[in-house]
Amino acid sequence: MTTLTNTRDLPATPRASRAGAIPMSRLVTVELRKLTDTRAGFWLAASIGVISVVVAVAMLIANRNDPGNLYFGQFFGMMNIPTGIILPVMAILLVTGEWSQRTALTTFTMEPRRQRIVIAKLLTMLIAAVVAVALSLLLGAVANVVAGIIAADPAGAWTFTGAGLVNALVLQLFGLLLGFGFAALILSTPGAIVAYFALPTALSLVTELVPWFGRNIGAWVDVSSTNAAFQTEDWATGGEWTKLIVSGIIWIALPLAFGIARILRSEVK
Protein backbone atom coordinates (compact mmCIF):
# COMPACT_ATOMS: atom_id res chain seq x y z
CA MET A 1 0.00 0.00 0.00
CA THR A 2 1.36 3.38 -1.01
CA THR A 3 0.81 6.40 1.19
CA LEU A 4 0.58 9.74 -0.51
CA THR A 5 2.04 12.63 1.41
CA ASN A 6 1.00 16.20 0.89
CA THR A 7 4.11 18.07 -0.27
CA ARG A 8 2.94 21.09 1.68
CA ASP A 9 3.58 19.13 4.90
CA LEU A 10 7.25 18.51 4.03
CA PRO A 11 9.91 20.87 5.41
CA ALA A 12 11.18 23.40 2.93
CA THR A 13 14.55 22.49 1.45
CA PRO A 14 16.79 25.44 0.67
CA ARG A 15 18.32 25.67 -2.76
CA ALA A 16 21.74 24.12 -3.02
CA SER A 17 23.13 27.28 -4.50
CA ARG A 18 22.13 29.18 -1.38
CA ALA A 19 22.89 26.56 1.24
CA GLY A 20 26.26 25.50 -0.12
CA ALA A 21 27.48 28.64 -1.83
CA ILE A 22 31.20 29.18 -1.39
CA PRO A 23 32.02 32.83 -0.65
CA MET A 24 33.86 34.60 -3.45
CA SER A 25 36.52 35.67 -0.95
CA ARG A 26 37.32 32.02 -0.25
CA LEU A 27 37.51 31.22 -3.95
CA VAL A 28 39.92 34.11 -4.49
CA THR A 29 42.02 32.96 -1.51
CA VAL A 30 42.27 29.48 -3.02
CA GLU A 31 43.25 30.88 -6.41
CA LEU A 32 45.89 33.11 -4.81
CA ARG A 33 47.36 30.06 -3.11
CA LYS A 34 47.42 28.20 -6.43
CA LEU A 35 49.74 30.87 -7.85
CA THR A 36 52.66 29.70 -5.73
CA ASP A 37 51.81 26.31 -4.23
CA THR A 38 53.03 24.40 -7.29
CA ARG A 39 56.70 23.84 -8.05
CA ALA A 40 56.52 25.93 -11.23
CA GLY A 41 54.62 28.74 -9.53
CA PHE A 42 57.02 28.85 -6.60
CA TRP A 43 60.14 29.09 -8.75
CA LEU A 44 58.56 31.65 -11.05
CA ALA A 45 57.73 33.83 -8.04
CA ALA A 46 61.22 33.32 -6.60
CA SER A 47 62.81 34.22 -9.93
CA ILE A 48 61.20 37.67 -9.77
CA GLY A 49 63.33 38.53 -6.76
CA VAL A 50 66.48 37.03 -8.27
CA ILE A 51 66.07 38.83 -11.60
CA SER A 52 65.25 42.09 -9.81
CA VAL A 53 68.56 41.90 -7.92
CA VAL A 54 70.40 41.22 -11.18
CA VAL A 55 68.67 44.20 -12.84
CA ALA A 56 69.57 46.51 -9.94
CA VAL A 57 73.22 45.43 -9.99
CA ALA A 58 73.36 45.83 -13.77
CA MET A 59 71.94 49.36 -13.47
CA LEU A 60 74.51 50.31 -10.85
CA ILE A 61 77.35 49.01 -13.02
CA ALA A 62 76.09 50.45 -16.30
CA ASN A 63 75.48 53.90 -14.82
CA ARG A 64 78.51 54.17 -12.56
CA ASN A 65 79.78 57.04 -14.73
CA ASP A 66 76.33 58.62 -15.11
CA PRO A 67 74.75 58.60 -11.62
CA GLY A 68 71.99 60.94 -12.76
CA ASN A 69 70.16 57.88 -14.12
CA LEU A 70 70.17 56.18 -10.72
CA TYR A 71 67.01 57.59 -9.19
CA PHE A 72 63.84 56.07 -7.74
CA GLY A 73 61.63 56.47 -10.81
CA GLN A 74 64.21 54.76 -13.01
CA PHE A 75 64.69 51.87 -10.58
CA PHE A 76 60.93 51.45 -10.24
CA GLY A 77 60.48 51.28 -14.00
CA MET A 78 63.20 48.67 -14.37
CA MET A 79 61.83 46.56 -11.50
CA ASN A 80 58.56 46.23 -13.42
CA ILE A 81 60.32 44.33 -16.20
CA PRO A 82 60.76 40.98 -14.35
CA THR A 83 57.21 41.04 -13.01
CA GLY A 84 55.85 42.08 -16.40
CA ILE A 85 57.45 39.02 -18.01
CA ILE A 86 56.85 36.38 -15.36
CA LEU A 87 53.39 37.24 -13.98
CA PRO A 88 51.57 36.60 -17.30
CA VAL A 89 53.13 33.13 -17.33
CA MET A 90 51.82 32.57 -13.82
CA ALA A 91 48.39 33.73 -15.02
CA ILE A 92 48.55 31.15 -17.80
CA LEU A 93 49.44 28.41 -15.32
CA LEU A 94 46.59 29.50 -13.05
CA VAL A 95 44.07 28.94 -15.85
CA THR A 96 45.51 25.95 -17.66
CA GLY A 97 46.52 24.12 -14.49
CA GLU A 98 42.93 23.02 -13.95
CA TRP A 99 42.96 21.24 -17.30
CA SER A 100 46.56 20.10 -17.75
CA GLN A 101 46.70 18.61 -14.22
CA ARG A 102 43.14 17.31 -14.49
CA THR A 103 41.91 19.04 -11.36
CA ALA A 104 39.03 20.74 -13.16
CA LEU A 105 36.67 17.94 -12.14
CA THR A 106 37.41 18.54 -8.46
CA THR A 107 37.18 22.31 -8.81
CA PHE A 108 33.89 22.30 -10.71
CA THR A 109 32.43 19.68 -8.37
CA MET A 110 33.11 21.91 -5.36
CA GLU A 111 31.76 24.94 -7.25
CA PRO A 112 29.57 23.85 -10.20
CA ARG A 113 29.00 27.42 -11.36
CA ARG A 114 32.07 27.75 -13.53
CA GLN A 115 31.59 31.46 -14.08
CA ARG A 116 32.36 32.04 -10.40
CA ILE A 117 35.67 30.19 -10.76
CA VAL A 118 36.54 32.34 -13.78
CA ILE A 119 35.66 35.52 -11.88
CA ALA A 120 37.77 34.39 -8.93
CA LYS A 121 40.74 33.79 -11.22
CA LEU A 122 40.32 37.21 -12.82
CA LEU A 123 40.13 38.89 -9.42
CA THR A 124 43.22 36.97 -8.38
CA MET A 125 45.18 38.32 -11.33
CA LEU A 126 43.99 41.88 -10.64
CA ILE A 127 45.28 41.51 -7.09
CA ALA A 128 48.52 40.07 -8.44
CA ALA A 129 48.96 43.12 -10.70
CA VAL A 130 48.59 45.49 -7.75
CA VAL A 131 50.98 43.39 -5.65
CA ALA A 132 53.49 43.37 -8.52
CA VAL A 133 53.49 47.17 -8.71
CA ALA A 134 53.81 47.41 -4.92
CA LEU A 135 56.72 44.95 -5.02
CA SER A 136 58.39 47.02 -7.73
CA LEU A 137 58.02 50.10 -5.54
CA LEU A 138 59.64 48.28 -2.62
CA LEU A 139 62.49 46.81 -4.64
CA GLY A 140 63.03 50.12 -6.42
CA ALA A 141 63.25 51.90 -3.08
CA VAL A 142 65.81 49.41 -1.78
CA ALA A 143 67.90 49.74 -4.93
CA ASN A 144 67.67 53.53 -4.75
CA VAL A 145 68.93 53.55 -1.15
CA VAL A 146 71.86 51.34 -2.15
CA ALA A 147 72.62 53.64 -5.10
CA GLY A 148 72.64 56.64 -2.79
CA ILE A 149 75.15 54.93 -0.52
CA ILE A 150 77.64 53.53 -3.02
CA ALA A 151 77.30 55.91 -5.99
CA ALA A 152 78.20 59.56 -6.39
CA ASP A 153 75.70 62.39 -6.33
CA PRO A 154 73.03 62.82 -7.62
CA ALA A 155 72.38 59.08 -7.41
CA GLY A 156 69.66 58.07 -4.96
CA ALA A 157 67.29 60.96 -5.72
CA TRP A 158 63.65 60.19 -4.97
CA THR A 159 62.34 61.66 -8.23
CA PHE A 160 59.07 59.97 -9.13
CA THR A 161 55.93 60.78 -11.11
CA GLY A 162 52.31 59.70 -10.74
CA ALA A 163 52.26 58.95 -14.46
CA GLY A 164 54.99 56.36 -13.98
CA LEU A 165 52.91 54.58 -11.34
CA VAL A 166 49.74 54.59 -13.47
CA ASN A 167 51.61 53.43 -16.56
CA ALA A 168 53.22 50.56 -14.65
CA LEU A 169 49.84 49.36 -13.39
CA VAL A 170 48.33 49.60 -16.88
CA LEU A 171 51.13 47.52 -18.39
CA GLN A 172 50.92 44.90 -15.64
CA LEU A 173 47.16 44.54 -16.15
CA PHE A 174 47.53 44.40 -19.92
CA GLY A 175 50.12 41.63 -19.77
CA LEU A 176 48.21 39.59 -17.19
CA LEU A 177 44.93 39.80 -19.07
CA LEU A 178 46.69 38.98 -22.32
CA GLY A 179 48.12 35.80 -20.82
CA PHE A 180 44.80 34.99 -19.17
CA GLY A 181 42.94 35.33 -22.47
CA PHE A 182 45.30 33.03 -24.38
CA ALA A 183 45.18 30.49 -21.55
CA ALA A 184 41.38 30.46 -21.46
CA LEU A 185 41.18 30.15 -25.23
CA ILE A 186 43.76 27.36 -25.64
CA LEU A 187 43.50 25.56 -22.25
CA SER A 188 46.99 24.13 -22.72
CA THR A 189 50.03 25.41 -20.86
CA PRO A 190 52.63 24.97 -23.66
CA GLY A 191 50.26 26.26 -26.33
CA ALA A 192 49.23 29.32 -24.32
CA ILE A 193 52.81 30.24 -23.42
CA VAL A 194 53.95 29.90 -27.03
CA ALA A 195 51.00 31.95 -28.26
CA TYR A 196 51.58 34.65 -25.64
CA PHE A 197 55.20 35.19 -26.64
CA ALA A 198 55.18 34.22 -30.33
CA LEU A 199 52.11 35.95 -31.77
CA PRO A 200 52.80 39.52 -30.52
CA THR A 201 56.47 39.09 -31.41
CA ALA A 202 55.62 37.95 -34.94
CA LEU A 203 53.34 40.94 -35.43
CA SER A 204 56.05 43.28 -34.14
CA LEU A 205 58.46 41.86 -36.73
CA VAL A 206 55.94 42.47 -39.49
CA THR A 207 55.48 46.03 -38.21
CA GLU A 208 59.23 46.62 -38.35
CA LEU A 209 59.80 44.97 -41.73
CA VAL A 210 56.79 46.42 -43.57
CA PRO A 211 56.69 50.20 -43.05
CA TRP A 212 53.24 50.61 -44.61
CA PHE A 213 51.78 48.01 -42.25
CA GLY A 214 53.51 49.60 -39.29
CA ARG A 215 52.17 53.09 -40.04
CA ASN A 216 48.58 52.12 -40.84
CA ILE A 217 47.83 48.92 -38.94
CA GLY A 218 50.68 48.09 -36.63
CA ALA A 219 50.31 51.36 -34.76
CA TRP A 220 46.87 50.17 -33.65
CA VAL A 221 47.29 46.41 -33.21
CA ASP A 222 50.98 45.86 -32.46
CA VAL A 223 51.34 45.41 -28.70
CA SER A 224 54.88 46.75 -28.67
CA SER A 225 53.79 49.93 -30.45
CA THR A 226 50.65 50.57 -28.41
CA ASN A 227 52.39 49.85 -25.10
CA ALA A 228 55.47 51.96 -25.83
CA ALA A 229 53.84 55.19 -24.65
CA PHE A 230 53.19 53.59 -21.24
CA GLN A 231 56.81 52.62 -20.69
CA THR A 232 57.76 56.18 -19.83
CA GLU A 233 57.26 58.48 -16.85
CA ASP A 234 54.99 60.83 -18.82
CA TRP A 235 51.20 60.88 -19.08
CA ALA A 236 49.85 59.17 -22.19
CA THR A 237 47.80 61.25 -24.62
CA GLY A 238 44.23 60.55 -25.65
CA GLY A 239 45.39 59.08 -28.95
CA GLU A 240 47.79 56.74 -27.19
CA TRP A 241 45.02 55.55 -24.87
CA THR A 242 42.79 54.94 -27.90
CA LYS A 243 45.45 52.78 -29.56
CA LEU A 244 45.93 50.82 -26.36
CA ILE A 245 42.18 50.20 -26.10
CA VAL A 246 41.97 49.03 -29.72
CA SER A 247 44.85 46.60 -29.27
CA GLY A 248 43.29 45.47 -25.99
CA ILE A 249 40.03 44.63 -27.75
CA ILE A 250 41.87 42.53 -30.32
CA TRP A 251 44.44 40.85 -28.07
CA ILE A 252 42.52 40.62 -24.80
CA ALA A 253 38.76 41.07 -25.14
CA LEU A 254 38.21 38.68 -28.06
CA PRO A 255 40.40 35.79 -26.78
CA LEU A 256 38.99 36.29 -23.29
CA ALA A 257 35.38 36.20 -24.49
CA PHE A 258 35.84 33.07 -26.59
CA GLY A 259 38.04 31.51 -23.91
CA ILE A 260 35.51 32.00 -21.12
CA ALA A 261 32.78 30.58 -23.36
CA ARG A 262 34.98 27.54 -23.93
CA ILE A 263 35.62 27.07 -20.20
CA LEU A 264 31.91 27.25 -19.46
CA ARG A 265 31.03 24.69 -22.13
CA SER A 266 34.00 22.32 -22.30
CA GLU A 267 33.52 18.78 -21.09
CA VAL A 268 35.55 17.99 -17.99
CA LYS A 269 37.48 14.74 -18.31
N, C-alpha and C positions, 0 to 999 in steps of 0.2 A: 504494500500500500504506500502510495506516494503522498506526502504531505506538502501542500502548497503554502508557502510563507509569503505574507505580504511584504514587498520590498520596502514599504514605508516604515516597517517595524525594525529593519536592520540598521545598525549604527552607520553613520555616514563615514565613508572612507575618503580621506583627503587625497587629492591628486598627487601622483608620484613626483611630479615636477615641483610641487610645493613642499612636500614632506621631505624629499631627499635632495633638494637643490643644494649644490655645493657653492659656497660664496665665491664671487669673482676674485676677491682678495686671496683666497686660498689657492685658486687656480693659478693666479699670477705668481704667488710664492713658489708653487711647484715648478712653474716654467722657469723662474729665475734660478732655482736650484739646478735645473737641467742644463743650464748654460755651462756650468763648471763641474758637475759631478761625474762627467765622463772623462776618460783619459785624454781624449782629443780636446775637449773643452777646457780642461785644467791646463794643459800645456799651451794652448792658444792664449789663455788669459795670462799665464806666467810669461809668455814671450813678449807681451805688451810692455811689461816692466823692463825686461832685458833689452829689447830694442830701443826703448826710450833712453836708457842709460847710454847705449852706444851712440844714439843720435846726439845726446847732450855732449858727450866727450868729443864727437866729431865736430860739433859746432865750436867748441872751445879751441880745438886745434886749428880748424880752418880759419877762424877769425882772431887768432892770437895777435896778428898785426893790424887788425881793424876792430878794436873792441867796441866801436859804436854800434855794431850789429848784435852785440850780446846784451839784449835787454828783454824784459819780461814778455812783451808782445811777440817778439821773434821766437823766444823759447816756447811759448804757448802754441804758436802756430805749428812749429815743428813737432811738438809732442802729439799733435792731432794726427800726424801721418801714420804712426803704428796702429792707433786705434781705428783709424779710417780704413785701413787695409784688413785688419784681423776681425773686427766686430762683424762685418757683413758675412764672413765665413762662419762665425759662430751663429749668426741668424739662420744661415742655410742649414747648419747642423741641427738647430732647434726645431726646424720644420721637418726636414727629411728624416731625422732620427726616429720619428714615430713609425716610418714606413720601412726604412732600411734595416732597423733593428727589430722590426715586427712587434712593436709595443703598442701599435695603434688600436689593436683589439682591446687591450687592457684599458687604455685611455678612454676610448669611446664607450666602453662598458660602464666605467665609473661615471662618465658624463656623456650620455647619449646625444645631447645637443651639440653637434660638432661646431656650430657657429660660435659657441661660447669658448671652446678650446682655441679657435682661431683668434678671437678677440683677446683672449688671455695672452697668446703668443705675441700679438701686435703690441699690447700694452707693455709686455716684458721688454720688447725691443725699444720702445719709446723710453722706458726707464733706463735701459742700457745706454742709449744715446746721451741722456742727461748725465749719467754716471761717467761716461767716457770723457765728456767735456770737463766735468769737475775734476777727474783724474788728471787731465791735461793741465788744468790750472795748477793743481798741486805739484805735479812734476816740473812744470815750467817755473814755478816759484822756487823750488829747491835748486834747480839748475841756475836760476838767476842769482840766488844767494851765493852759490859756489863761484859763479863768474865774477861777482863783486869782490870776492875774497882773493881769488888767484889771478885775476886779470887786471890790467891797468884801466884807469878811468877813460871813458865814461861807462865801462861795462857794469852791469848790475842795475841799470836804471829801471824804474818800475813803470815805464811808458806802456800804456795799454789803451785800447779803444773799445767802445761798446760794439762797434761794427765788427771787430774781430771776433768777439764772443758770439754774436748772432750768426755770423758767417760760418763759424766752426760748428755750431749746433745744426745749421741747415745742411751742411755737408755730411755730418754724421747721420742725420735722419735720412738723407737722400741715399747714402750708401747702404744703410741697414734695410730700408724698404726695397731697394733694388735687389739685394740679395734675397730678401724674404719673398718677393714676387717670383723670382726665378725658381726658388725652392718649392713654392706652392704649385707652380705650373708644371715642374718636371718631376718632383717627388723622388728624386734620386740625388744622393750627395755628390758623386763624381760629376754627373751631368750638370747639376746646378752650379757647381764651382767652376767648371769649364765655361759654361754659358756666361756666368757673371764676369769672368776675366776676359774671355775671348771675344765675345760679341761687341762690347763697347770699344775694345782695342782695335778690332778689325774696322769698325766704322771710323775710328780716329785716323787710321792709316789711309783709308779712302779719302777722308777730308784733307789730309796733308798732301796726298799724291794727285788729287783732282781738284785744282783751284776753283773751278766753276761749282762743283758740288759743295766745297767748303764754304763758299760765299753765300750760296742760295739755300742749301739744305742743311749742311753740316752745322752751320751756326745755330740751328734750331733743334737738331736732333742728336748731335754729337755731345756725349756727356762731358768729355774733356773741355770742349768749347763753352758749353753752357755753365759749367761749374767753375771755370777759370776766374770769373769775376768775384767769386765767393772765397777765393784763396788769398785774399788780400786783407788789409786792415781798414779798408774804405767801405763806405756804404754802397751797395749795389743800386743801380739806376732802375727806373721802371721797365725799360726795355730789357735789361738783364734779368729781372725777375720774370718777365713774360717768357723769355727763352727758356729759363729754368722750368717754368710750369709746363711749357709745351713738351720739353724732353721728359719731364716727370710723367706726363700723361702717357707718352709712348713707352717709356722704359719701366714705369712703376705701375701706373693705374691699370693698363691693359693686362699685363701678366698677372697682376694681383687679382683682378676680377676673374679672369679665367681660371687662375690657380685656386682661388677660394671655392669657385663652383666645382672644380674637380675634387677638392678635398671633401666637400659636402656630399658628393655623389659617388665617389670611388668605393668599390667593394673592398672591405677589410679582409685580408687573408691571414 
